[in-house]
Amino acid sequence: MAKRDYYDILGVAKGASAEEIKKGYRKMAIKYHPDKNPGDKESEEHFKEAAEAYEVLSSPEKRQRYDQFGHAANAHSASGGGYGGGNMNMEDIFSQFGDIFGGGSPFEGFFGGGGQSRNGGRRVTKGTNLRIKVRLTLEEIANGAEKKIKVNKQVLCNTCDGTGAKDKSSFQTCKTCGGAGAVRRVTNTILGQMQTTSTCPTCNGEGSIITSKCSVCHGDGVVRGEETITINIPAGVSEGMQLSMSGKGNAAPRGGIPGDLIILVEEIEHETLKRDGNNVIYDLHISFIDAALGTSVEIPTIDGKAKIKIDPGTQGGRILRLKNKGVPEVNSYQRGDQLVHINVWTPKALSREERDLLEKLQNSPNFKPNPGKNEKNFFERMKEYFE
């Protein structure tokens, strides 16, 4: 029998948007869902047909080939030219397209069921997340760091291996849900009979009852403990940035999924360097004599000490740039610069001899604000006085 057009199956036009295709599939899937039509083979086939159509039309590449070749495109699927639609079972459909309905089971997610994570029909609990602060120096931020931190948290109980039971014989299949972890109810509505799914109230979705609890964790499967965790901090992080380590949070009861560890970065203020984005700023103070004559000075950087040259006649407020001496960007080869702000320092207290010397220079035209003129005479006169 010839296959129906995928657009017709979902009830949308050929030029439909991705959102319209998604809505069309949702509408058909709800209409023909097995939970709404128990035992109806025809509805089940329509349900699979809608899933096949959505699988192709939701993919831009597959949709393009289907629009060009139709169902004939699948004749080339072995060589990679087709789109692979068809031959989907119910498990494939639920696993691939369950997010369309917002829950582990598409139908229960639409009609108010769990939305809970499930494994084999049973509820899978997740441990809570933990938040910690890590204080880093500017050098650690620039180069990356490895930190070993002791974290107080919930850990699996060693006595029962996290099961919460005294021993294996302490587990009993829940009689209410038969081990499924969920119960189904059929209600009559104006739309007909509707079957809904909810967490089993007896076993709380576990699928089993513990008849004899562990004496250490009292059935929880977790206890308070301490774990030393190694944290690798990438270079370039900044104040307030959050990093996440999956599965390093609190352990979950009875074999559930551990929570995550959230790491909040806190910068330790440097004594002499100030961070500005990926750049580093350093305030350099020099005397007006060094500014006039020029000199070489040693300054701190993230990578250690560095010697820089101050040109003769350097003015206060000038900024020197040291390329690639700043902080790198996270997960990037790019790095900021170090900016050296020149501040010309003026002495507040002078000896009599120093005052006499400066008074002799005070009326010199080279000591008047007139940049760029008579520099040669200025240096000659400075040499004369200091000799």
Secondary structure, DSSP 8 states (H G I E B T S, - for coil): -----HHHHHT--TT--HHHHHHHHHHHHHHH-TTTSTT-HHHHHHHHHHHHHHHHHTSHHHHHHHHHHGGGGGGGGGGT-S-------HHHHHHHHGGGTTSSSHHHHHTT-----EETTEE--B---EEEEEEE-HHHHHH-EEEEEEEEEEEE-TTTTTS-BSSGGGEEE-TTTTTSSEEEEEEEETTEEEEEEEE-TTTTTSSEEESSB-TTTTTSSEEEEEEEEEEEE-TT--TT-EEEETT-S---GGG-B---EEEEEEE---SSEEEETTEEEEEEEEEHHHHHH-EEEEEEETTEEEEEEE-TT--TT-EEEETT-S-B-TTSS-B--EEEEEEEE--S---HHHHHHHHHHHT-GGGSS-TTSSHHHHHHHHHHHH-
